[in-house]
Amino acid sequence: MQEAIARWTPEEWEKTRPGEDETEPEVITRSWVIWHLIEHDLYHGGQISITLVAHSLPALAI
């Protein structure tokens, strides 16, 4: 993934495709997909951290 991100031009970042359902925007860019993936991982990292702290363990360094 890092290699693809490093070589994408600004024009490639803005390539679009139609959204598939009501949970997605009408038009999706590569930058939206990457942000959505990060947002998803952060959410679950928070859940894991809460669980760890509830058991007196250190939270994740997100």
Backbone bond lengths (Angstrom), bond angles and torsions (degrees), N, CA, C in turn:
res aa  C-N    CA-C-N  psi(-1)  N-CA   C-N-CA  omega(-1)  CA-C   N-CA-C  phi
1 M - - - 1.439 - - 1.522 109.94 -
2 Q 1.343 116.33 -41.96 1.465 118.98 -179.74 1.524 111.83 -59.22
3 E 1.323 116.33 -39.14 1.468 119.74 179.46 1.523 111.56 -63.98
4 A 1.317 116.71 -42.26 1.462 120.43 179.01 1.524 110.58 -64.11
5 I 1.323 116.23 -47.46 1.468 120.34 -179.62 1.528 110.76 -60.64
6 A 1.319 116.90 -40.52 1.469 120.73 -178.59 1.525 112.44 -65.88
7 R 1.322 117.80 -31.37 1.469 118.72 -175.86 1.528 113.52 -96.49
8 W 1.338 118.97 -11.19 1.461 119.82 -179.84 1.521 110.60 -65.38
9 T 1.301 116.16 134.32 1.462 122.12 175.43 1.531 108.17 -83.04
10 P 1.334 117.66 165.90 1.475 118.79 176.24 1.532 112.16 -55.26
11 E 1.337 116.80 -36.10 1.459 120.02 178.88 1.533 111.15 -65.89
12 E 1.333 116.43 -38.45 1.468 119.65 179.27 1.528 111.26 -68.79
13 W 1.332 117.14 -33.40 1.471 120.03 177.04 1.519 110.59 -62.38
14 E 1.311 117.19 -29.00 1.464 121.02 -176.52 1.528 113.69 -96.52
15 K 1.338 118.11 3.92 1.467 119.61 174.06 1.521 108.70 -56.77
16 T 1.308 115.85 143.32 1.458 119.38 -175.07 1.523 112.24 -123.94
17 R 1.309 113.37 163.90 1.458 122.82 169.95 1.518 106.08 -148.39
18 P 1.316 117.44 156.64 1.469 118.53 179.73 1.525 111.48 -71.31
19 G 1.334 116.45 146.18 1.456 121.05 173.68 1.525 110.02 -65.85
20 E 1.330 115.48 152.38 1.472 118.98 -175.54 1.527 114.09 -93.53
21 D 1.334 117.39 -25.87 1.468 119.48 -179.87 1.518 109.75 -154.57
22 E 1.348 116.20 -175.08 1.473 120.80 -174.91 1.521 114.03 -69.04
23 T 1.350 118.92 -10.47 1.465 120.42 178.40 1.528 111.76 -83.74
24 E 1.317 116.69 -9.67 1.467 121.49 -178.58 1.524 109.86 -114.71
25 P 1.337 116.11 155.30 1.463 117.86 174.00 1.535 110.32 -63.77
26 E 1.333 116.70 164.24 1.467 120.22 178.70 1.514 111.71 -60.02
27 V 1.342 115.85 -39.07 1.461 121.99 179.81 1.521 108.00 -123.81
28 I 1.326 116.03 130.49 1.464 121.35 -176.99 1.530 109.84 -113.64
29 T 1.338 115.52 131.77 1.468 120.90 175.53 1.527 108.95 -104.43
30 R 1.326 116.08 165.76 1.461 120.18 176.09 1.526 110.46 -61.25
31 S 1.325 116.43 -39.11 1.466 118.78 179.52 1.525 110.98 -62.80
32 W 1.342 118.59 -35.72 1.463 121.18 177.08 1.524 110.28 -64.47
33 V 1.331 117.46 -42.33 1.465 121.60 -179.47 1.527 110.25 -62.12
34 I 1.345 117.12 -45.77 1.467 120.69 -179.65 1.530 109.88 -63.28
35 W 1.330 117.53 -46.09 1.469 120.09 179.50 1.528 110.72 -61.92
36 H 1.312 117.57 -42.32 1.463 121.50 -179.51 1.534 110.24 -61.80
37 L 1.317 117.43 -39.51 1.466 121.75 177.42 1.533 110.65 -63.73
38 I 1.336 117.49 -45.33 1.468 121.53 178.69 1.527 110.14 -62.20
39 E 1.324 116.30 -45.20 1.463 122.14 -179.97 1.534 110.43 -58.97
40 H 1.313 116.81 -42.62 1.457 122.64 179.71 1.534 110.77 -63.57
41 D 1.343 116.29 -46.46 1.467 120.62 179.62 1.522 111.96 -64.14
42 L 1.335 117.50 -39.32 1.460 120.71 178.44 1.527 111.28 -62.70
43 Y 1.314 116.50 -40.94 1.463 121.21 179.15 1.533 110.26 -59.21
44 H 1.324 116.07 -49.59 1.461 119.18 -178.66 1.528 111.81 -70.42
45 G 1.331 118.09 -32.24 1.462 120.51 174.17 1.518 111.25 -61.58
46 G 1.334 116.36 -37.57 1.462 120.82 176.03 1.516 111.60 -64.95
47 Q 1.318 116.73 -41.67 1.464 120.04 177.74 1.527 111.08 -61.28
48 I 1.317 116.55 -43.52 1.468 120.81 179.53 1.523 109.96 -63.84
49 S 1.329 116.56 -42.66 1.465 120.30 179.85 1.519 111.99 -61.57
50 I 1.311 117.55 -43.18 1.469 121.26 178.62 1.521 110.41 -60.34
51 T 1.324 116.00 -42.97 1.462 120.36 179.34 1.522 111.05 -64.41
52 L 1.332 117.12 -43.50 1.467 120.63 178.91 1.531 111.25 -60.99
53 V 1.325 116.62 -48.15 1.464 121.03 -178.80 1.531 110.48 -63.06
54 A 1.323 117.52 -36.40 1.468 121.01 178.38 1.534 111.48 -61.92
55 H 1.326 115.36 -22.31 1.470 120.24 179.07 1.534 111.43 -107.59
56 S 1.335 115.30 23.91 1.462 123.29 177.61 1.527 113.36 59.20
57 L 1.311 116.44 33.13 1.461 121.89 175.76 1.517 108.95 -110.65
58 P 1.329 118.80 156.93 1.473 119.86 -178.97 1.530 111.84 -69.58
59 A 1.309 114.81 142.95 1.467 120.78 178.46 1.517 109.58 -71.73
60 L 1.343 115.56 165.77 1.454 121.04 177.03 1.518 110.42 -70.59
61 A 1.301 116.95 149.04 1.471 121.75 173.30 1.527 107.17 -92.45
62 I 1.316 115.61 91.41 1.475 120.38 -175.53 1.513 109.39 -89.06
